[in-house]
Amino acid sequence: MPVIVADSVEHALAALTEHPDATVLAGGTDLMVEVNDGRRIPSQVIAVGRVAELAGIRVDGHTQGATIVIGAAATFARLERGTVAELAPALAYAARTVGSPQIRNAATIGGNLATASPAGDSLPVLVALGATLEVAGPDGRRRIPINEFFTGPKRSALAPGELVVAVHVPVRRGPQDYLKVGVRNAMVIAVASLAIAVDLEAHSVGVGLGSVGPTPLAAPDACEWIADRARWDTDHVTVDPGDATEFADRVAAAARPIDDHRGTAEYRRNAVRVMAGRALRRCAR
């Protein structure tokens, strides 16, 4: 099959315009599974892994209101350490559960987003942190809030000819966590996953859920409820045990699981309940 190796975002977009049916390739860890299984035969491939702009990670702004800008071709191996691990630890926790070291050296956060699988490991964290996607297309660049990006299982708000360029992740001052249930702790598709992010400045809590709905889900009712009930201090938050239990029940109520070959809906909802309570207890006193 013909392969175009893009050297800039503009080159990639021009190639997409000329070949609208082409498949965009970054790490290829999802694509190659489908190709090897015969489920997908690309007519043309546009490789973007060598585009320097897509590989960068930087911090915009100062401590208050800072944002980590992660290029779409940044690999999960890079998210495990450095700036991301320091400023968005839950994203580093999630990255460490993605496949083997070989997979993490190839798989990209942009591929995780563009594939739009509800089981994508990074996606609950991005939901919990309130990330924003930057996409580029024939009409220029635009920003899409993470909660508006996913439109269904493996479907997104990307328009024809658009590419994910970067994800903008707000820096939250406070504890974070990521939990995942599967047949083992890593190198497995999540049966259910959950991310939590506490913001000690905004007195808010964010939650993202994976593998328990047609898209990654938030739990706004539970988050607003616990934020009102919690006792906030400069360097920690305190939650009563009974409130932690109620929070877990409310998070579980936000899930929309189904029965499939990896688990039942009942099991998934209970897993979310357990993970939510455990994650909150880890992040609060």
C-alpha positions in Angstrom: 0.0 0.0 0.0 1.3 3.5 -0.7 2.7 5.3 2.4 3.2 9.1 2.8 5.5 10.1 5.6 4.5 13.5 6.7 7.1 15.9 8.0 4.7 18.6 9.2 1.1 19.0 10.2 0.5 21.0 7.0 2.0 18.2 5.0 -0.2 15.6 6.7 -3.3 17.8 6.2 -2.5 18.3 2.5 -2.1 14.5 2.1 -5.4 13.9 3.8 -7.1 16.4 1.5 -5.6 14.7 -1.5 -6.4 11.2 -0.2 -9.5 11.5 2.0 -9.8 7.7 2.4 -6.2 7.4 3.8 -5.5 5.9 7.2 -3.5 8.1 9.6 -0.7 6.1 11.3 1.1 7.2 14.5 2.2 4.3 16.7 0.1 1.7 14.9 -0.6 -0.4 18.0 -4.4 -0.5 17.4 -4.2 -0.3 13.6 -1.9 -3.3 13.2 -4.1 -5.5 15.2 -7.0 -4.9 12.8 -4.7 -5.3 9.7 -3.2 -8.5 11.0 -6.7 -9.9 11.7 -7.8 -8.9 8.2 -10.5 -6.6 9.6 -8.9 -3.5 7.9 -7.0 -3.1 4.7 -5.9 0.5 4.3 -5.8 1.8 0.7 -3.3 4.5 1.7 -1.4 5.4 4.9 -0.3 8.8 6.1 2.4 8.4 8.8 2.6 11.3 11.2 5.0 9.8 13.8 7.9 11.9 12.6 6.1 15.2 12.8 8.2 17.2 15.3 5.2 19.4 16.5 3.2 16.3 17.3 5.9 14.8 19.5 6.5 17.7 21.9 5.4 18.1 25.6 5.5 21.5 27.1 4.0 23.5 30.0 2.1 26.8 29.2 1.6 29.3 31.9 2.7 29.4 35.5 1.8 27.2 38.5 -1.6 28.8 38.9 -3.6 28.0 35.7 -0.7 26.2 34.0 -1.5 23.7 31.2 0.5 20.7 29.9 0.3 20.6 26.1 1.0 17.0 25.0 1.6 16.4 21.3 -0.6 13.8 19.7 2.5 11.6 18.8 3.8 11.6 22.4 4.2 8.0 23.4 2.9 6.5 26.6 6.5 5.7 27.6 7.1 9.4 27.7 4.0 10.0 29.8 5.2 7.7 32.5 7.9 10.1 33.6 9.2 13.7 33.6 6.8 16.6 33.3 3.6 14.6 33.0 4.4 12.4 36.0 5.1 15.4 38.1 2.2 17.6 37.1 -0.5 15.1 36.1 0.4 11.9 38.0 -2.9 10.1 37.2 -2.0 10.2 33.6 1.4 8.7 34.3 -0.3 6.0 36.4 -2.6 5.2 33.5 0.3 5.2 31.0 2.1 2.5 33.0 -0.8 0.1 32.5 -0.8 0.3 28.7 0.5 -2.9 27.3 4.1 -4.0 27.5 7.2 -1.6 27.4 7.4 -2.3 23.7 3.8 -1.2 23.2 4.3 1.9 25.4 7.3 2.9 23.3 5.1 3.0 20.2 1.5 3.8 21.3 0.6 7.5 21.3 -1.9 9.5 23.3 -3.3 10.9 20.0 -4.0 7.4 18.8 -5.8 6.6 22.0 -8.0 9.7 21.5 -8.6 9.3 17.8 -9.5 5.6 18.2 -12.1 6.8 20.7 -12.5 3.4 22.3 -14.4 3.6 25.7 -11.6 1.3 27.1 -8.8 3.7 26.2 -6.6 3.9 29.3 -5.7 7.6 29.1 -9.3 8.8 28.5 -10.8 8.6 32.0 -7.8 10.7 33.3 -8.3 13.3 30.6 -12.0 13.4 31.5 -11.3 13.8 35.2 -8.8 16.6 34.5 -11.1 18.5 32.1 -8.7 18.3 29.2 -9.2 20.0 25.8 -8.3 18.6 22.4 -6.6 20.7 19.7 -7.4 19.5 16.2 -6.3 20.8 12.8 -8.1 20.5 9.5 -8.7 22.2 6.2 -10.4 25.1 7.9 -7.7 25.7 10.5 -7.4 24.7 14.1 -10.1 24.4 16.8 -10.4 23.3 20.4 -12.9 20.6 21.6 -13.6 20.0 25.3 -13.0 16.3 26.1 -16.6 15.8 27.2 -17.7 16.8 23.7 -15.2 14.8 21.7 -16.5 11.3 22.1 -19.8 10.7 20.3 -20.1 6.9 20.5 -18.1 3.7 20.6 -15.0 4.4 18.5 -16.7 7.6 17.2 -15.6 11.1 17.7 -16.2 14.8 16.8 -13.3 14.8 14.3 -14.5 16.1 11.0 -13.3 14.7 7.7 -9.7 15.7 7.0 -9.0 16.6 10.6 -6.1 15.4 12.8 -5.6 15.4 16.6 -2.7 17.8 17.1 -2.4 18.0 20.9 -4.3 17.6 24.2 -4.2 20.5 26.7 -4.3 19.2 30.2 -4.9 21.6 33.1 -2.5 21.3 36.0 -4.6 20.6 39.2 -3.0 21.1 42.6 -4.1 18.1 44.6 -3.9 14.3 44.8 -4.9 12.1 41.8 -5.4 8.4 41.2 -6.1 5.9 38.5 -7.5 2.4 39.0 -8.2 -0.3 36.5 -9.9 -3.7 36.8 -8.9 -6.5 34.4 -7.8 -10.1 34.4 -4.5 -8.7 35.6 -3.1 -5.3 36.5 -1.5 -4.3 33.2 -1.2 -5.5 29.5 -4.9 -6.0 29.4 -8.0 -4.1 28.2 -9.8 -2.7 31.1 -13.1 -4.3 32.2 -13.6 -1.0 34.1 -11.4 1.9 35.0 -11.6 5.1 37.0 -9.6 8.3 37.4 -10.0 10.9 40.1 -8.4 14.4 40.4 -8.8 16.6 43.4 -8.3 20.4 42.9 -7.3 22.0 46.2 -7.5 25.5 44.6 -10.9 25.2 43.0 -12.3 23.0 45.8 -13.5 20.5 43.2 -13.3 16.8 42.3 -13.1 15.3 38.8 -13.9 11.7 37.9 -13.6 9.9 34.6 -14.9 6.3 33.9 -13.7 3.9 31.3 -15.2 0.7 29.8 -18.5 1.2 31.5 -20.4 3.1 28.8 -20.4 3.8 25.0 -17.9 6.6 25.6 -15.6 7.6 28.5 -17.9 9.1 31.2 -17.8 11.8 33.8 -19.7 11.7 37.1 -20.7 15.4 37.6 -23.4 14.7 40.2 -21.2 12.7 42.4 -18.3 15.2 42.1 -20.4 18.2 42.9 -22.0 16.4 45.8 -18.7 15.4 47.5 -17.1 18.8 46.8 -19.9 20.4 48.8 -19.7 17.9 51.6 -15.9 17.8 51.9 -13.8 20.0 54.3 -11.2 21.8 52.4 -7.8 22.9 53.7 -4.7 24.5 52.0 -2.9 21.2 51.5 -5.6 18.5 51.9 -9.3 17.6 51.8 -11.2 15.7 54.5 -14.2 13.4 53.7 -16.3 11.5 56.3 -16.5 7.7 55.8 -20.2 7.8 55.2 -19.9 10.5 52.6 -17.2 8.4 50.8 -19.7 5.5 50.6 -22.4 7.8 49.2 -19.9 9.2 46.7 -19.0 5.7 45.5 -22.7 4.9 45.1 -23.3 8.1 43.1 -20.3 7.4 40.8 -21.6 3.9 40.2 -24.9 5.4 39.2 -23.2 7.4 36.5 -21.9 4.2 34.8 -23.8 2.8 31.8 -22.3 -0.7 31.5 -23.3 -3.6 29.4 -22.8 -7.3 29.5 -20.0 -8.6 27.1 -17.4 -11.3 27.0 -15.1 -9.4 29.4 -17.7 -8.9 32.2 -21.3 -8.3 33.2 -22.9 -5.0 33.6 -23.5 -5.8 37.3 -19.9 -6.6 37.9 -18.7 -3.5 36.1 -21.0 -1.2 38.2 -19.8 -2.8 41.4 -16.2 -2.4 40.3 -16.8 1.3 39.7 -18.4 1.6 43.2 -15.4 -0.1 44.8 -12.8 1.9 42.8 -14.5 5.2 43.5 -14.6 4.7 47.2 -11.0 3.4 47.2 -9.7 6.3 45.1 -11.4 8.9 47.2 -10.0 7.5 50.4 -6.5 7.6 48.9 -6.9 11.2 47.9 -8.7 12.5 51.1 -8.1 12.2 54.8 
